[in-house]
């Protein structure tokens, strides 16, 4: 999930994704950040990384 291999480097959404990924490395259980990553990845068409972010959320909160 790390990095922006989807061509968003330097764009506002790419910077947001990088910030959120940094945040999740510092606070691994911060579910809202993973949800925002998933939404951003979907917005740029990166469905695989979006699904990975959602999988992380489910691993933290399986009943969600």
KAJO-V24197 format. One record per residue. N is the residue number from 0. RES is the residue in one letter. PHI is phi in radians with two decimals (none if undefined). OMEGA is omega as a letter, one per 20 degrees, with the letter a starting at -180 (NA if undefined). NEAR is the number of other C-alpha atoms within 12 Angstrom. Layout:
n=(N	N)
res=(RES	RES)
phi=(PHI	PHI)
omega=(OMEGA	OMEGA)
near=(NEAR	NEAR)
//
This chain:
n=(0	1	2	3	4	5	6	7	8	9	10	11	12	13	14	15	16	17	18	19	20	21	22	23	24	25	26	27	28	29	30	31	32	33	34	35	36	37	38	39	40	41	42	43	44	45	46	47	48	49	50	51	52	53	54	55	56	57	58	59	60	61	62	63)
res=(X	X	X	X	X	X	X	X	X	X	X	X	X	X	X	X	X	X	X	X	X	X	X	X	X	X	X	X	X	X	X	X	X	X	X	X	X	X	X	X	X	X	X	X	X	X	X	X	X	X	X	X	X	X	X	X	X	X	X	X	X	X	X	X)
phi=(none	-1.39	1.43	-2.15	-1.46	-1.69	1.43	-1.74	-0.98	1.50	-1.54	-0.98	-1.19	-1.13	-1.14	-1.11	-1.08	-1.09	-1.11	-1.12	-1.14	-1.10	-1.09	-1.24	-1.24	-1.43	-2.26	-1.00	-1.68	-1.41	-0.99	-1.00	-1.18	-1.13	-1.14	-1.17	-1.06	-1.05	-1.11	-1.17	-1.11	-1.11	-1.08	-1.73	1.49	-1.67	-1.23	-1.14	-1.21	-1.12	-1.12	-1.10	-1.12	-1.16	-1.07	-1.07	-1.02	-1.14	-1.22	-1.40	-2.44	-1.05	-1.49	-1.31)
omega=(a	r	a	r	a	r	a	r	r	r	r	a	r	r	r	r	r	r	r	r	r	r	a	r	a	a	a	a	a	a	r	r	r	r	r	r	a	r	a	r	r	a	r	r	r	a	a	r	r	r	r	r	r	r	r	r	a	r	r	a	a	a	a	NA)
near=(27	22	22	26	18	24	17	21	17	15	15	14	24	25	19	24	39	28	23	32	32	20	21	25	17	12	14	19	20	23	27	22	28	38	27	27	42	32	26	33	35	22	18	24	18	25	19	19	30	27	22	22	35	29	21	26	26	17	17	17	15	11	7	11)
//
